[in-house]
Structure formats: structure tokens, C-alpha cells
Amino acid sequence: MGFLRNTMARYYDFFSRTTTARDEPIFSVPYIDGLGLGLMTTAMLPIKQGGELKGVVSIDITLDDLLGDISYFKEGERTYSFLYEVNSKAEGRTLLHPLLPAPVNIEDDPVYVHVTTLERDDDFVNLVLDNSSRQDSGQATFISKRTLPRGNSITEGVLTTSINSTYHWRKVSGSPYVVCFVIAVNDYQLSLGRLPTSSKDFLYHRIDLVQPPSSCRHFNRHATTVRSAVKFAPNAFSDPLNYLESEENADIVQSYADYINDASGIVPNHRFKDPYGIKSMVRATAKVDELWQKDDTGYEDYTVFRYIGTENGVFREFPGVRMNKLYDPTTRPWYARSKVNQGMFTLSAPYTAASGVGYVITLSKALVHRTTNTEESTTSYDVTQVSSTTDDVIAVMGMDFTLAYFYNLLGQEYQECNEARYTCFVMDISGYLVVHKDFLNSDGDFDIEALHITQKEPSVAKDLMMEGLLTKEMCVNFQKIKDQKYYTAQSSAWSNSVNKLTNEDVCKRYQLTHIPETNAFLGIIDISGSSSYCRDSVICPCYYRNCLTTGIDDCECPCLSQADYDYCNDKFTLTSDDDPPCTPESPSLSPVIEEPDAYGGLKPCHVTDCSGKTSPTECQAFTSCVWTADGTCDDAFVSSEAESFPYEKIAIISSAVLGTTLLLMVAFVIIRRARKRAFMNRREPVEITGQLNRKNSGTINLSYATGDAEGMPSAPVKSDPLYADCEDERYE
């Protein structure tokens, strides 16, 4: 009772200091619930008798329940919503915005910012904010800035673009809140026409509830290769919160199957927001099974997973395994990276796979619908402007493969990489090393995850900065109250090869060229004349939590510095010309951990012959093979004893193969293109066309680039772990 009295006294104290007790409810600053219910607010209302305050009644509401409909709002690719306060002591405080972590993903007490910190355009202040404090509703159209992640928000930074948009706002009755929906001018929703269905198109990922025709063991997971498994993102449901809070059972899973597989149109939809769109996308993506299941090229020895995720929340993965319920492909780094690099095959930095197979790399590519309507949109990142058309991402396809396999391909296509005098590496557009010669021989001496070129090859990094090819940029991380510094490769680096192999300075003998149609660069360093002097003469400080330099041209690893923040007024002071906000980190999702009983006794989905491999690099290129201390290549998952192998000893896995819905593409094409352009020849992709319906706009053509039939299907990109323990990009 004493605890209750103390708690209630706070409410009495508040109202006793108020000159006039108001009839409207008062909402507290959202806080983390002590019982684990997540982010919560308290709504309070005074109890009065004859104008005299007699008490206070209150109720605790989670922000998920309060703002769920706004949080999961998505109508069109360029729409979003947010919620802020007006006419209160917390005027302008923003509770919900795409540039802030979603309530369901917040684990610590959040930092709330003024809405003008997120919406910095003067037109927003004059036409929306000022009017929303006086009017119940309204709208205004103007060109506003959008900030998008370039992949992993911690490592790869952001992309800023300007779009002509209409802001629709309305006050929430009985509260100080204003909800605002932002819709791009001429925006629309893409949807496939109704496609014929088949019972073979759909297998839900909960294979623990509804058993597939046959099961197998994929590393340490209960899996199936009968067909790929389908997972729906929370946003695909008409009631996302009910989906997240309800425990799925066999009856619910069967109801999904009944609706998706129904060709008569008789089975009613009780669950999906866009039922026909979801059903058609399940059918359309089912085509990848024909490629993934019939893949007899041998690349399955090097691949971990292949997957495809769509804008409306359909996710397909092969082999099929159970997934985290919160998983949404559109929020993952592999999806975002491909989305801002349309027309390119994108590579991730290596990371430790949650499956236990070691280091893997993800290759992914966006499938786009291309229109001829030119929209009023500009971007500060030239590389994304692949054409004068407007490209709408329909889906992103990806694949994970072994790191050792990727470097082996590099050595096969460019023999100099095998010579002792040269060191070869592949770097992404943010300066992170995808592969480096030293990675295969590290023996745990250094962490290869999220390893930046400024740390591994500081002499090359500093020279690239002096040439203006690699530049330092910055965004504001609101939750950490820090300026986050990262790197980007400038547009000039994409078209010009840097060749300094004959440089008089022995510490700067290198060559760097862009790999066509990718987000990566191929580099080679001549180390024959270098010595320890070269390693010690140039040092780029690497202290992530506290930058040591202030100059934009100073060579330093990506890091954080103190942001300009007014602690007294709890406010950032930013204008539209200041550094853009960082996008929220992708939510950390743990993969489903299954007991050995779930997969014990099952045959492996794919049998890899580890015997006969004579070197560590040859052995480690295979997904389930590990090079032992005895100098033999063994299967790490052949028995329960394999669980004792440490991660760093298990196969270095990374080679991603990506394709479109109707095609396979092989990873070695990338290496071959790199060689034949820089040192290189370019192979042109073919084009396939299809039909896509635009709502209220008739029928339009869908085109996307594909590779040659020699290639192999691609699988999803996994997380780029930075400065922290990381898991697959699908879960990071």
C-alpha cells in the first residue's frame, strides 16, 4: 500500500500545482514498462466535484496499442506517417516517425525530439506545424526531404532525396496529438493482377506446426526442400498487433493455406490487409522454386540460404526454416542496400552466420517496376540515378555464400591475387572490406566483421581521400545524441580506375576499379617493396565511441562524436542545411533456436563431400566443411561433436548468388567483369518483360535486368554487424 500511495501522490501533486483542473486527459512522457510490456504512456484524468479536485483516474497504455495503426501504415512506396504534440508543455514532441525507432523495437528509454528536427523544411513549419496548432485538420503540398538508409544504418549511412509530397494532418480528439500522413504526389500502389493458384505455391514457415511432405536438417535447423517456406511480415496483416500477440497454431496456419491456395474465390479473407496482392505475390514468387530446387550446378555446396522479399511483406526462403515472428524483409539491411542501389548487385561485408557455418557474404538485387513518368525528385547520391525513369522496387532477391569461395573465384579469374607480392581485396561503396587476402589466414588474429579500409589499409584509404574518391560524411544519431561519421565512394570513383602500381612511393602502389553493376570495388596492392615502415607511417585512428579528429578530411575509422544538443531544453538545434538524421537501426531479431530433438535424426538437406580437400581455403569454401588442426577437412555438422567447433574454425562462408524471379546469376560473373574491365570486359544483361497492374491506371510493363542462364539464383543478404556481436542480416 505504501508503494501505491507514493505512486498516486505524484498525480495529486501534479494537479495540486495546476491552477485550473482541466477536463481533457493528460498523457505522460512514454517510458519503458518495468514488467516488460515495452514502451508505455499513462493517460490521466482529474476527478472533480463542484470544481474541486477530488482525485485522479489513470490508465497505462502501451504505445503499440495506442499507435499500432499509424506505426504499420504503408500505402505506396513513398508514403509514411508520424505523430507529434501541439498546444501542450511538450509542444512539438514527436512520438512516432520513420526516423525514430518503432515502439516495438525500443528497449531503453527513448530520446524524444522536436518534430522540426525530423521535418526540417521551412514549408513544414509554416504550412503544417503552425496550422496544426490552430486547425483541426488540413493539408499542404511542397517539396520535402526524405532520408533513407543505404543499408546497415550504423555502417553505411544515409541517402537524402527530395520529393514533392502532400502532408495531410488531423488532430486526435481529446488529446494533444496530431497525426500526419505524407503521400508523394503521383504516388501509387503496385499490385500484380490475379494469378492462378496452386497448392504447390504455398508452404508456411511454421513447419513445426504443419509438417511438410518431407523434412531434412539444414545445419542445425529443422528444414524442408520440398519448396521454399513463406513468411508474412506483420505489415501484411490487417491487424498487425493481433498477429504479433496471438500464438500461431495449426488451425491458423491451415487458414492461411486455405485462403492462399483457394482458386475459386470462395474462401473469405480474415487476416490480410491486401488479400489479392498477397495471394498474387505468393504465386509470383513461387516461380523461384523451379530454379532453386533444380539447381544442379554445384553452387549449393557454397550457399547457405536463398530468399526473396517483397514490398508488401511476402518473404520466401530456401531451404525453408521457421523464422522470427517480427521479421520484415523490407526493414533489413540487405533489402535497404539493394533498394538504394537499383540496377546493381549489392554485396555485404562478411558476418558470422547464425546457422553456425562461419563467415558468409550476401549478394542481393532489387527487382523494379520501371515507369516513364518523371517525378520531381532529386537525390544527393548520384549513383542511384541509373536512369531518367522512376523505379519502384517490387522485391529484393538475395543469397548467402561462403567467404572462402568468393576469394577462390577472385584468385581463379585474376591470377595476380595468388602471387606473394600482391594483396587483393574487394571493398564496398562505404569502404568496408567484403574480402581481403588476409581474411583467409587470420586464425582469429583480428575481427573481419565490419572491417573498414581505414583500419586495414590506411595508406590506401588516405590516398583515396586525397584523390577525392572516398569522402567522410555525417548524420545525426538521435538515440545516442551523437554525430555518426561514415564514408562514401564518390561518383568519380565509379567511372575512373585508379592505377598507382608504379608509384614512386612504395607505400602507395595500388590499383582500384569499380566492379560493373555492383556496389563494390576490386583493389590490388603491391606489397613487394613495402615494409613495416609503410604500416607504421600512416595511421588512421580507430575509436568508434569517440572520434579523435574533427576535420572532414582527416583519415579516421567510422566513429561517433558528440552532437550539438541542448540538454536544458532537451532539443537538437538543426536546420534543413545541417547534416541529415541517421535512420534507426534495424531491429535486432534473434533467429529461432531449436532443440536438437527438432532436427536430430533427419538427413541433411544437401550432402557435401568434405573429403579430398587438400587446403584450408578449398575446404572452407564449402558450407559445412571445417579445416581441423590435424590438417583434414571434415563435416562440421556430421555429428553432435561438431557443436564443439568454435565459430572461427568453422567454414568461412560467403558467396552470394542473386537472380531475378525468372533467372539465375552466378557470382563468378562479378569477378570476371571486374577483371576484364580494370586489368576488363563487360557483359550486357538481357531483359525480360512482364505485366503489372497499377491501381486505377490500367496495365503497364514491368522490366528488370537479368543475367545469363549460366548463372545461379541469389539468396538474401544478411546483417552487416558493426562494433557489436552480429547475426545474419535477416535477423540483425
Secondary structure, 3 states (H helix, E strand, C coil): CHHHHHHHHHHHHHHHCCCCCCCCCEECCCEECCCCCCEEEEEEEEEEECCEEEEEEEEEEEHHHHHHHHHCCCCCCCEEEEEEECCCCCCCEEEECCCCCCHHHCCCCCCCCEHHHHCCCHHHHHHHHHHHCCCCEEEEEEEEEEEEECCCCCCCCEEEEEEEEEEEEEECCCCCEEEEEEEECCCCCEECCCCCCCCCCCCECCCCCCCCCCCEEECCEEEECCCCEEEECHHHECCHHHHHHCCCCHHHHHHHHHHHCCCCCCCCCCCECCHHHHHHHHHHHCCHHHHHHCCCCCHHHCEEEEEEEECCCEEEEECECCCCCCCCHHHCHHHHHHHHCCCCEEECCCEECCCCCCEEEEEEEEEEEEECCCCCEEECCHHHCCCCCEEEEEEEEEEEEEHHHHHHHHHHHCHHHHCCCEEEEEEECCCEEEEEHHHHHCCCCCCCCCCEHHHHCHHHHHHHHHCCCEEEEEEEECCCCEEEEEEEECHHHHHCCEECCCCCCHHHCEEEEECCCECEEEEEEECCCCCHHHHHHCCCCCCCCCCCCCCCCCCCCCEEEECCEECCCCEECCCCCCCCECCCCCCCCCCCCCCHHHHCCCCECCCCCCCCCCCHHHHHCCCCEEECCCCCEEECCCCHHHHHCCHHHCCCCCCCCCCCCCCCCCHHHHHHHHHHHHCCCCCCCEEEEEEEEECCCCEEEEEEEECCCCCCCCCCCCCCCCCCCCCCCCCC
